[in-house]
Amino acid sequence: MKANTRCTGFWLSLLMLLSLALAACGGSSTSSSQGQTLHVLVGYSSTYPSQQKQWMQQIGSEFQKATGSTIAWDTFSSSNEEQTKLQTSVVSGSGPDIFSFGTTFVPTAQATKGFTTLTDQNWKAVGGKDRFFKQQLTMAGSSPNQLIAVPFVMRPFAMVYNKDMFQKAGITTPPTTWTQFVQDAQKMTNPSAGVYGAEIDPSDS
């Protein structure tokens, strides 16, 4: 519950930051975000669709209470759809105000020159850079002074292996180099038996 509260609070502060920035860009003398609609694109959760819907409603309600503005949510269901929406939005100039995308899309997003470089004041508004792991910030832009994204989640990946398959192929230890990885995978691969030495997910990447 505490982790969920922190995530919700972080998203709320991020959305409020952009809302104020948009109000300032609009040339209002009061820089008020009252009555605006913020368009936000996030990945669709096929695993927890009802929980995601509740989360969107909660964020939207708290955001409207704090700013007087509303949120229009949009989602993508695959990396292909994500990239298409990213590129077409920049070209048309009518895309979402906030994109939620994986780190592999940061270089693509930055290359379009359609995203705002975050200032020290922006970072202060979301709690400062110190609240993030340094490794997260290395994937938030092309260089330390050209950051266009704010990390909000971290999903560690792990490589696992099947001991029985290793034993049958005569492999005694896991590979430590890319060359060894390829060689070991080839040793374990037997297409006629439907056995393959390596598998990588997701399939649409």
C-alpha positions, 0 to 999 in steps of 0.5 A: 500500500505504501509503495502504491501511495508513493507511486500515485503521489509521484505521478500526481506531482509529475502531472501537476508540473506539466499542467503548470508548464502548459499554462505558462506556454499558453501565455496566461498572465496567471499561469493557471491550469484551471479547466485544461485537459491533459492528454496522457499516453500509458501502456495498457495493462492486460494483466490488471486491467480493472486495477489500472482503470481504478488507478487512472480514476484515482489519479484523475480525481486527485489531479482535478481536485488539485488543479481544476483540470482533467486528464484524458487517458490513452493507451498502447498495447504493444511496442509497435503501437507505442512507436507508431503513436510516438512518431505520428504524434510528433509529426502531426504536432497533436500528440499526448502531453505526457508519454509513458514509454520504455527506455529503449524508446528514449533515443527515438523520442529524443531524435524527434526533437519534439520533447522538452528538456527538463530543467533543474526546476522541473526536477525539483518539482518531482522531488529532485534527481537524488530520489532516483538511482543514477542508473535510471537517469542514464536512460532518461536522455542522451546526456546528463544535461539533456534529460527528457524523461522522468523514471517512475518504475524499475523492472529488473531482468534476470537470466535463468537457465535449465539445469537439466538441459545444461547437463544433457548438453554437457555444459557445467557452468553458465556462460560468462560471455556473449560467445559462450552464450551463443555456443551453449545455446547451439549445443542445446538446440534440437529443432526436430524435438522442439527444443531451443537453447535460448528464448527472449521475451517479448516476442513483438520487440 
